[in-house]
Amino acid sequence: MSEWVHSTVGEVTVYQRAGGTPSVTVDEYYGGEIPFVSIEDITKSARFLDKTEKRLSEKGLLNSAAWLIKEPHILYSMYATVGKPIINHIPCATNQAIIALKESPEIEQSFLYYQLLFIRPQVYKYTSQTTQSNLNAGSVKKLPISYPKDRRQQKKIAAILSSIDFAIEKTEALIAKYQQIKAGLMHDLFTRGVTADGKLRPPREQAPELYQETPTGWIPKEWQYELLDKLAVRGSGHTPNKNFPEYWNGGIKWISLADSYRLDRLYITDTEYEISQLGVQNSSATVHPAGTVVISRDAGIGKSAITTEPMAVSQHFMCWRCDDRLDKHFLYYWLQFKKRMFENIAMGSTILTIGLPYFKKLKIVAPVDAGEQKQIGESLLSVDRNIFSLEADLEKKRQQKFGLMHDLLTGKVRVKEN
């Protein structure tokens, strides 16, 4: 088995060179043919850099510390998204927040990339504490790097990790594809609806006789533009007094701002906090039945979910109990479709919020026929099921990658050299 060497970035690279930023007040320094890498470009990319948001001109390059990186290097972020490596697939220049690392002959570039990715959680120890944690060229050189002395083993390890990365990227691309499909389908379904045979109505341009004009725009003739309160039972909630321990931890799940990350996932099955029956009795909190559609009107404005069991909510949420007048899945997806609208009408000097009067006047566009509502909800639910399945698979692959990196990049599990 190959001997492992414990070294530093400075010792396994020929050079470490940061970039620079031309004066932003000189227009002719920008808009040229040279891709200009910023931290934002690194943040948005996966393993490889293929494009950038900004470009420099030759003048910009000559009149700054930026330099042309012609060949693939490891571009390493020192500010903001600290410690993220990426390999450029295009000639480019970088700003001063990014340092280009040229590997020395004893280490494979792809292996060094994965080692830098692996040690990223520990990089904060090497940062300088100013207004934010940043690295500098000196601290990057001191970062610890371990590697098998035999480059064949390095290549094998990098190939294994590249393979799982490829699978991850393929799954991410599928998720993005389905999310685009969902966005387009939502637009079509909530503007055209479906006929009895489950097909989209022709667009208004092709069949104007199938549509009616309303204050919110053109909608199918079989649809209604109605107050949401007339189609579902609206409710809200409250926060029991925190000075009374007996009001809390009583088994009643209570949706609060701490649960914002659990919304936008169709169903909410758990909450950060629970309240008790005493807490309900001694506050304005209400236990809403399973199947209630919940929307945030403060932080995470417009995020929504459907409860899977009886739950209470804090005053930061509105909710609706649906019956045969309005399908709960139709309402959930309509709220998702209108999320940007909710974000735009939120007001407040310190915390953006949507007041209760708005929801009292909120109108919804919906089919009169409950069957059409259900068909629309089921169509979107079908796409979401595909997305959720892919996301579960993606998480499984990421965990697999994490385990492989720990085993292979520490030498815990050795790979054969042949």
C-alpha positions, -999 to 999 in steps of 0.1 A, spaced: 0 0 0 12 35 -8 27 56 20 7 87 29 24 121 31 12 148 55 19 182 40 4 217 34 -11 235 5 21 256 2 42 225 -2 20 208 -28 15 238 -51 40 255 -74 24 289 -67 -6 305 -51 -17 337 -68 -47 358 -61 -64 382 -86 -76 417 -85 -104 440 -95 -101 468 -121 -117 501 -111 -154 498 -114 -156 535 -123 -138 529 -156 -164 514 -180 -138 504 -206 -123 479 -182 -154 457 -184 -175 440 -210 -147 424 -229 -139 388 -238 -122 377 -205 -144 358 -181 -140 375 -146 -146 352 -117 -162 365 -85 -172 347 -53 -208 346 -66 -196 325 -96 -179 300 -73 -209 298 -50 -232 290 -79 -210 264 -95 -204 228 -86 -170 212 -94 -161 232 -125 -163 268 -137 -176 271 -172 -191 307 -172 -190 339 -153 -215 368 -148 -189 395 -157 -162 399 -182 -131 421 -184 -114 438 -213 -77 436 -221 -74 471 -206 -91 460 -174 -66 431 -171 -36 453 -177 -47 480 -152 -53 458 -122 -38 429 -102 -60 405 -122 -41 380 -144 -51 356 -171 -54 320 -159 -50 301 -192 -50 265 -180 -72 247 -154 -63 257 -119 -80 252 -86 -97 285 -78 -101 288 -40 -124 312 -23 -109 332 5 -138 356 14 -176 351 20 -180 315 7 -147 306 24 -128 275 15 -147 264 -16 -125 250 -44 -135 249 -80 -116 240 -112 -118 264 -142 -126 249 -175 -122 282 -193 -94 308 -194 -103 335 -169 -92 361 -144 -103 364 -108 -108 391 -82 -87 394 -51 -111 372 -30 -100 341 -50 -66 325 -51 -55 303 -80 -35 272 -69 -12 254 -94 -5 218 -82 30 205 -80 41 173 -98 36 151 -67 -1 156 -65 -30 152 -88 -51 183 -94 -84 164 -89 -71 148 -57 -61 181 -43 -95 195 -52 -112 168 -31 -88 172 -2 -96 210 -1 -133 202 -2 -129 176 26 -110 200 49 -134 229 43 -153 225 76 -120 230 95 -108 260 75 -123 285 99 -94 278 122 -71 295 97 -93 326 90 -85 361 102 -113 375 124 -122 409 110 -157 420 103 -161 386 87 -140 354 87 -116 356 57 -85 337 45 -54 352 30 -26 338 9 -5 331 39 -32 311 57 -41 292 25 -5 280 23 -7 266 58 -38 245 52 -30 208 59 -31 183 30 -26 146 32 -21 124 1 -8 90 -10 27 92 -23 17 70 -53 -1 91 -78 -19 61 -92 -37 58 -58 -45 96 -59 -61 91 -94 -81 61 -83 -95 80 -52 -103 111 -74 -120 88 -100 -142 72 -73 -153 106 -59 -158 120 -94 -181 91 -102 -204 99 -72 -202 136 -80 -213 129 -116 -243 109 -102 -251 138 -78 -250 164 -106 -272 142 -129 -298 140 -101 -296 177 -94 -302 184 -131 -332 161 -131 -346 180 -101 -341 213 -118 -358 199 -149 -389 188 -130 -390 221 -111 -391 239 -145 -419 215 -156 -438 222 -124 -435 260 -129 -448 258 -164 -475 234 -155 -487 257 -126 -490 286 -150 -510 266 -175 -532 250 -150 -541 281 -130 -548 302 -162 -564 275 -184 -575 247 -162 -585 213 -175 -615 199 -194 -635 168 -183 -610 145 -200 -581 159 -181 -566 179 -209 -556 216 -208 -581 240 -223 -569 257 -255 -553 291 -247 -576 322 -249 -559 333 -281 -571 301 -298 -606 298 -281 -617 332 -267 -652 319 -263 -640 296 -234 -629 325 -212 -643 354 -192 -626 386 -181 -623 394 -144 -604 421 -124 -576 396 -121 -575 388 -158 -590 362 -182 -601 330 -166 -621 300 -179 -659 306 -180 -665 276 -157 -643 293 -130 -651 317 -102 -633 348 -89 -644 347 -53 -634 356 -17 -613 328 -3 -633 332 29 -664 321 10 -648 288 -1 -628 278 30 -628 285 67 -600 309 77 -582 308 110 -550 319 127 -534 313 160 -515 327 190 -485 321 213 -493 309 248 -476 328 276 -440 315 279 -439 323 316 -462 293 322 -443 260 316 -476 241 319 -487 258 286 -459 241 267 -446 206 257 -481 192 260 -482 171 228 -500 196 205 -478 205 176 -475 242 172 -463 258 139 -440 288 145 -414 309 126 -389 282 137 -406 259 113 -402 281 82 -378 256 67 -404 229 70 -429 248 48 -429 247 9 -426 209 12 -463 202 6 -470 185 40 -458 195 75 -455 166 98 -435 179 127 -429 212 145 -401 226 166 -424 233 196 -455 218 212 -481 235 234 -505 219 258 -543 219 261 -539 244 289 -519 266 266 -548 265 241 -574 272 267 -555 302 281 -546 319 248 -561 326 214 -545 295 200 -567 271 181 -561 234 172 -568 231 135 -577 197 120 -554 176 97 -556 188 61 -555 225 71 -536 247 46 -511 270 64 -493 301 50 -467 323 66 -475 360 67 -442 371 83 -407 356 79 -407 333 49 -437 352 35 -459 330 13 -444 297 23 -472 272 28 -479 236 37 -507 212 45 -509 197 80 -509 159 84 -525 159 119 -542 184 142 -519 213 148 -520 249 162 -502 278 147 -487 310 160 -500 345 151 -475 347 123 -496 323 101 -530 322 84 -547 289 76 -578 276 59 -599 245 65 -612 232 32 -643 212 25 -662 202 -7 -661 238 -19 -623 239 -23 -598 211 -26 -569 215 -2 -543 205 -28 -557 231 -52 -555 258 -26 -520 248 -15 -506 250 -51 -526 282 -58 -509 298 -28 -475 286 -42 -484 300 -76 -491 334 -60 -461 334 -36 -444 363 -55 -476 383 -51 -476 378 -13 -439 388 -11 -446 420 -31 -475 432 -9 -457 426 25 -450 458 44 -431 469 75 -401 491 85 -383 463 105 -401 431 97 -421 426 65 -456 412 72 -490 409 57 -518 422 79 -551 404 87 -572 429 66 -555 417 34 -565 381 40 -601 391 47 -603 405 12 -582 379 -5 -599 365 -36 -590 332 -54 -595 321 -89 -608 285 -89 -630 261 -109 -666 259 -96 -664 221 -102 -646 203 -74 -636 176 -98 -615 200 -119 -599 214 -87 -589 179 -78 -575 171 -112 -553 202 -111 -541 194 -76 -534 158 -86 -514 169 -117 -491 190 -96 -489 165 -69 -477 139 -94 -448 162 -104 -440 169 -68 -438 132 -60 -411 129 -87 -392 158 -72 -395 145 -37 -383 110 -48 -353 126 -66 -345 148 -36 -345 117 -13 -321 100 -38 -299 131 -39 -296 132 -1 -287 95 -1 -260 101 -27 -246 131 -7 -244 110 24 -226 83 4 -201 109 -9 -195 122 26 -187 86 38 -164 79 8 -145 112 13 -140 104 50 -128 69 42 -107 76 11 -92 110 19 -79 100 54 -64 67 43 -89 48 65 -98 27 35 -70 20 10 -76 16 -27 -57 -8 -49 -30 8 -69 -35 -13 -101 
